[in-house]
Amino acid sequence: MKRIGWIGTGIMGKSMCGHLLKAGYEVAVHTRTKSKAEELLQAGAVWKDTPKAVAEVSDCVFSIVGYPEDVESVLLGAEGALAGLASGGILVDMTTSKPSLAVAISEAAAQKGVKTLDAPVSGGDSGAKEGKLAIMVGGDQSSAGLDMEEVISVVGKGAGANWAVNNLGPKIAQGNYDPGFFIKHFVKDLGIAMEEARRMKLALPGLATAQQFYHAAMAEGLEDLGTQGLYKVYQRLNGRDA
């Protein structure tokens, strides 16, 4: 079995690393505060003082830390994982970080013969504990221009899942804007809701923003499309064909 390195044992990372230990993998671990790794160490993980030391005894290193600057430090710093990972190794960052940083990590790793994956997760602490996270993986193939239906499927299984994504998302991907509910009727309903909000002296900024987008759809002549036609407004705002 491959030797695994794990960097970051916070709310998500501790549970994720724990699953690897339970599966029988040999795991070397490092985190900023050693006490947060104590449970994993008792379960058989081996402590290393730096990310570099973790990588020196690993074939594949996973990281899940707080912010992009943390990612840069633990992966690209002088004592970072890339400095210790041998050619042929794999570096997997699971932090929600910057795409530009993922590219920089990939380019630096390529110079050492190391493969990288950018793999942020969705599902929260419960998903991590239950082993039911949605993992969005980008590697050598460009992460832009993704297949829309695949993206919708992933988002629809994570913490961002909702009725609109799972039911209207596939229609958008297929170019199907036939109405299940007309935009013009939704504008009417939004107007009623806003009127009631004013009467009750309620501040509903999200509702107000949604109303503006639907009014934009009406101005574009989209009133007879289904509510998923709002996607066309976003496309035009961003200078893309709708």
Kinemage of the C-alpha trace (Angstrom):
@kinemage 1
@onewidth
@group {chain A} dominant
@subgroup {mainchain}
@vectorlist {calphas} color= white
{ca met a 1} P 0.000 0.000 0.000
{ca lys a 2} L 1.068 3.563 -0.657
{ca arg a 3} L 2.549 5.600 2.147
{ca ile a 4} L 0.299 8.577 2.857
{ca gly a 5} L 1.243 11.998 4.198
{ca trp a 6} L -1.375 14.242 5.766
{ca ile a 7} L -1.021 17.966 6.522
{ca gly a 8} L -3.804 19.709 8.451
{ca thr a 9} L -5.973 18.050 11.083
{ca gly a 10} L -8.713 20.598 11.673
{ca ile a 11} L -12.452 19.924 11.659
{ca met a 12} L -12.357 18.359 8.190
{ca gly a 13} L -8.833 17.025 8.003
{ca lys a 14} L -8.906 14.986 11.208
{ca ser a 15} L -11.880 12.906 10.106
{ca met a 16} L -10.588 12.489 6.556
{ca cys a 17} L -7.183 11.331 7.771
{ca gly a 18} L -8.881 9.031 10.250
{ca his a 19} L -10.629 7.193 7.426
{ca leu a 20} L -7.275 6.479 5.791
{ca leu a 21} L -5.918 5.060 9.038
{ca lys a 22} L -8.990 2.854 9.433
{ca ala a 23} L -8.467 1.617 5.881
{ca gly a 24} L -5.014 0.381 6.887
{ca tyr a 25} L -2.785 2.992 5.292
{ca glu a 26} L 0.533 4.026 6.824
{ca val a 27} L 0.096 7.747 7.550
{ca ala a 28} L 2.617 10.423 8.505
{ca val a 29} L 0.966 13.562 9.829
{ca his a 30} L 1.758 17.206 10.530
{ca thr a 31} L -0.426 20.076 11.677
{ca arg a 32} L 0.265 23.516 13.094
{ca thr a 33} L -0.915 22.544 16.602
{ca lys a 34} L 0.290 19.060 17.491
{ca ser a 35} L -2.395 18.504 20.121
{ca lys a 36} L -5.022 18.536 17.349
{ca ala a 37} L -3.409 15.422 15.893
{ca glu a 38} L -3.315 13.509 19.180
{ca glu a 39} L -6.328 11.333 18.384
{ca leu a 40} L -4.786 10.362 15.047
{ca leu a 41} L -1.431 9.615 16.659
{ca gln a 42} L -3.138 7.309 19.128
{ca ala a 43} L -4.802 5.576 16.166
{ca gly a 44} L -1.427 4.854 14.559
{ca ala a 45} L -0.384 7.940 12.623
{ca val a 46} L 3.286 8.972 12.872
{ca trp a 47} L 4.069 12.588 13.782
{ca lys a 48} L 6.509 14.637 11.715
{ca asp a 49} L 7.752 18.084 12.699
{ca thr a 50} L 7.421 19.701 9.258
{ca pro a 51} L 5.474 19.212 6.026
{ca lys a 52} L 8.799 18.447 4.354
{ca ala a 53} L 9.461 15.618 6.813
{ca val a 54} L 5.986 14.246 6.112
{ca ala a 55} L 6.675 14.209 2.386
{ca glu a 56} L 10.059 12.538 2.782
{ca val a 57} L 8.349 9.341 3.978
{ca ser a 58} L 5.284 9.524 1.714
{ca asp a 59} L 4.300 8.570 -1.814
{ca cys a 60} L 1.227 10.786 -1.777
{ca val a 61} L 0.719 13.882 0.399
{ca phe a 62} L -2.678 15.429 1.162
{ca ser a 63} L -3.121 18.917 2.573
{ca ile a 64} L -6.220 20.642 3.894
{ca val a 65} L -5.466 23.866 5.727
{ca gly a 66} L -7.103 27.262 6.285
{ca tyr a 67} L -6.163 29.922 3.744
{ca pro a 68} L -4.252 30.217 0.439
{ca glu a 69} L -1.230 31.625 2.290
{ca asp a 70} L -1.243 28.493 4.473
{ca val a 71} L -1.332 26.306 1.377
{ca glu a 72} L 1.616 28.180 -0.100
{ca ser a 73} L 3.586 27.800 3.129
{ca val a 74} L 2.977 24.089 3.749
{ca leu a 75} L 3.470 23.084 0.123
{ca leu a 76} L 5.960 25.529 -1.412
{ca gly a 77} L 7.877 26.856 1.605
{ca ala a 78} L 11.459 25.917 2.437
{ca glu a 79} L 10.090 23.275 4.838
{ca gly a 80} L 7.087 22.572 2.639
{ca ala a 81} L 5.930 19.232 1.310
{ca leu a 82} L 7.223 19.755 -2.230
{ca ala a 83} L 10.749 20.137 -0.888
{ca gly a 84} L 10.567 16.639 0.572
{ca leu a 85} L 8.544 14.730 -2.010
{ca ala a 86} L 10.500 12.518 -4.394
{ca ser a 87} L 10.027 12.430 -8.156
{ca gly a 88} L 6.977 10.351 -9.010
{ca gly a 89} L 5.155 11.457 -5.888
{ca ile a 90} L 1.678 12.979 -5.815
{ca leu a 91} L 0.594 16.162 -4.055
{ca val a 92} L -3.141 16.634 -3.394
{ca asp a 93} L -4.382 19.934 -1.962
{ca met a 94} L -7.934 19.694 -0.632
{ca thr a 95} L -8.110 23.268 0.690
{ca thr a 96} L -10.586 25.657 -0.936
{ca ser a 97} L -7.897 27.911 -2.356
{ca lys a 98} L -7.049 30.099 -5.360
{ca pro a 99} L -6.972 28.575 -8.866
{ca ser a 100} L -3.898 30.674 -9.644
{ca leu a 101} L -2.093 29.125 -6.658
{ca ala a 102} L -3.059 25.640 -7.835
{ca val a 103} L -1.419 26.443 -11.184
{ca ala a 104} L 1.725 27.745 -9.440
{ca ile a 105} L 1.943 24.580 -7.323
{ca ser a 106} L 1.506 22.422 -10.420
{ca glu a 107} L 4.258 24.267 -12.283
{ca ala a 108} L 6.681 24.049 -9.355
{ca ala a 109} L 5.900 20.371 -8.841
{ca ala a 110} L 6.428 19.553 -12.514
{ca gln a 111} L 10.036 20.713 -12.220
{ca lys a 112} L 10.582 17.935 -9.654
{ca gly a 113} L 8.614 15.278 -11.524
{ca val a 114} L 5.761 15.458 -9.006
{ca lys a 115} L 2.104 15.255 -10.026
{ca thr a 116} L -0.465 17.532 -8.392
{ca leu a 117} L -4.229 17.552 -7.930
{ca asp a 118} L -6.380 20.451 -6.759
{ca ala a 119} L -9.235 18.728 -4.903
{ca pro a 120} L -11.452 20.972 -2.745
{ca val a 121} L -14.309 19.272 -0.936
{ca ser a 122} L -17.941 19.953 -0.105
{ca gly a 123} L -20.073 18.328 2.554
{ca gly a 124} L -18.979 19.926 5.807
{ca asp a 125} L -17.816 18.261 8.991
{ca ser a 126} L -20.634 15.701 8.897
{ca gly a 127} L -19.660 14.653 5.386
{ca ala a 128} L -16.041 14.279 6.501
{ca lys a 129} L -17.015 12.166 9.498
{ca glu a 130} L -19.315 9.934 7.465
{ca gly a 131} L -16.974 9.635 4.466
{ca lys a 132} L -19.564 11.198 2.162
{ca leu a 133} L -17.794 14.290 0.840
{ca ala a 134} L -18.106 15.527 -2.715
{ca ile a 135} L -14.565 16.043 -4.039
{ca met a 136} L -13.985 18.320 -7.042
{ca val a 137} L -10.710 17.288 -8.625
{ca gly a 138} L -8.679 19.258 -11.141
{ca gly a 139} L -5.385 18.006 -12.543
{ca asp a 140} L -3.344 18.184 -15.730
{ca gln a 141} L -6.393 18.685 -17.933
{ca ser a 142} L -7.627 22.282 -17.818
{ca ser a 143} L -10.114 22.861 -14.919
{ca ala a 144} L -11.890 25.538 -17.039
{ca gly a 145} L -14.576 24.550 -19.586
{ca leu a 146} L -15.844 21.715 -17.404
{ca asp a 147} L -18.738 19.533 -18.482
{ca met a 148} L -21.791 21.315 -17.067
{ca glu a 149} L -23.726 18.185 -16.202
{ca glu a 150} L -20.786 16.746 -14.275
{ca val a 151} L -20.375 19.994 -12.311
{ca ile a 152} L -24.097 20.073 -11.487
{ca ser a 153} L -23.926 16.458 -10.341
{ca val a 154} L -21.049 17.221 -7.970
{ca val a 155} L -22.565 20.422 -6.564
{ca gly a 156} L -25.903 18.668 -6.161
{ca lys a 157} L -24.358 16.111 -3.828
{ca gly a 158} L -22.517 18.541 -1.555
{ca ala a 159} L -23.403 21.213 0.975
{ca gly a 160} L -24.469 23.506 -1.875
{ca ala a 161} L -27.222 21.142 -3.002
{ca asn a 162} L -30.698 22.605 -3.458
{ca trp a 163} L -33.846 22.002 -5.480
{ca ala a 164} L -32.961 24.527 -8.179
{ca val a 165} L -29.493 23.073 -8.782
{ca asn a 166} L -30.703 19.481 -8.968
{ca asn a 167} L -33.837 20.116 -11.009
{ca leu a 168} L -33.182 23.205 -13.109
{ca gly a 169} L -29.404 22.812 -13.469
{ca pro a 170} L -29.642 19.820 -15.851
{ca lys a 171} L -32.174 21.705 -17.980
{ca ile a 172} L -29.759 24.629 -18.323
{ca ala a 173} L -26.959 22.229 -19.307
{ca gln a 174} L -29.224 20.763 -22.009
{ca gly a 175} L -30.300 24.215 -23.262
{ca asn a 176} L -33.890 23.512 -22.194
{ca tyr a 177} L -35.626 26.710 -21.098
{ca asp a 178} L -39.193 25.486 -21.486
{ca pro a 179} L -41.321 26.800 -18.633
{ca gly a 180} L -42.314 24.738 -15.680
{ca phe a 181} L -43.024 28.128 -14.142
{ca phe a 182} L -42.873 31.322 -16.194
{ca ile a 183} L -40.394 34.083 -15.404
{ca lys a 184} L -43.232 36.603 -15.759
{ca his a 185} L -45.276 34.808 -13.100
{ca phe a 186} L -42.285 34.661 -10.768
{ca val a 187} L -41.840 38.422 -11.191
{ca lys a 188} L -45.434 38.834 -10.082
{ca asp a 189} L -44.830 36.673 -7.007
{ca leu a 190} L -41.634 38.518 -6.140
{ca gly a 191} L -43.521 41.799 -6.358
{ca ile a 192} L -46.139 40.533 -3.901
{ca ala a 193} L -43.425 39.349 -1.523
{ca met a 194} L -41.631 42.698 -1.687
{ca glu a 195} L -44.877 44.580 -1.087
{ca glu a 196} L -45.586 42.485 1.998
{ca ala a 197} L -42.024 42.941 3.222
{ca arg a 198} L -42.421 46.724 3.029
{ca arg a 199} L -45.760 46.554 4.813
{ca met a 200} L -44.223 44.456 7.613
{ca lys a 201} L -41.084 46.637 7.695
{ca leu a 202} L -38.837 43.667 6.914
{ca ala a 203} L -35.406 44.038 5.309
{ca leu a 204} L -34.952 41.281 2.722
{ca pro a 205} L -31.906 42.263 0.628
{ca gly a 206} L -31.616 38.842 -1.016
{ca leu a 207} L -35.192 39.056 -2.231
{ca ala a 208} L -34.592 42.564 -3.573
{ca thr a 209} L -31.523 41.399 -5.500
{ca ala a 210} L -33.400 38.441 -6.959
{ca gln a 211} L -36.195 40.755 -8.060
{ca gln a 212} L -33.719 42.938 -9.949
{ca phe a 213} L -32.345 39.955 -11.852
{ca tyr a 214} L -35.829 38.833 -12.818
{ca his a 215} L -36.697 42.356 -13.965
{ca ala a 216} L -33.524 42.212 -16.089
{ca ala a 217} L -34.812 38.970 -17.613
{ca met a 218} L -38.094 40.705 -18.475
{ca ala a 219} L -36.172 43.569 -20.083
{ca glu a 220} L -34.295 41.012 -22.188
{ca gly a 221} L -37.577 39.585 -23.465
{ca leu a 222} L -37.249 36.335 -21.546
{ca glu a 223} L -40.572 36.538 -19.703
{ca asp a 224} L -42.056 33.413 -21.334
{ca leu a 225} L -39.114 31.169 -20.437
{ca gly a 226} L -38.981 28.973 -17.385
{ca thr a 227} L -37.299 30.391 -14.296
{ca gln a 228} L -34.072 28.629 -15.331
{ca gly a 229} L -33.955 31.290 -18.067
{ca leu a 230} L -32.407 33.597 -15.454
{ca tyr a 231} L -29.156 31.856 -16.417
{ca lys a 232} L -29.234 33.803 -19.678
{ca val a 233} L -29.113 37.067 -17.735
{ca tyr a 234} L -25.950 35.956 -15.940
{ca gln a 235} L -24.430 34.878 -19.244
{ca arg a 236} L -25.078 38.254 -20.859
{ca leu a 237} L -23.789 40.151 -17.826
{ca asn a 238} L -20.520 38.284 -18.278
{ca gly a 239} L -20.300 38.865 -22.019
{ca arg a 240} L -21.023 35.269 -22.975
{ca asp a 241} L -23.463 33.868 -25.488
{ca ala a 242} L -26.688 32.803 -23.806
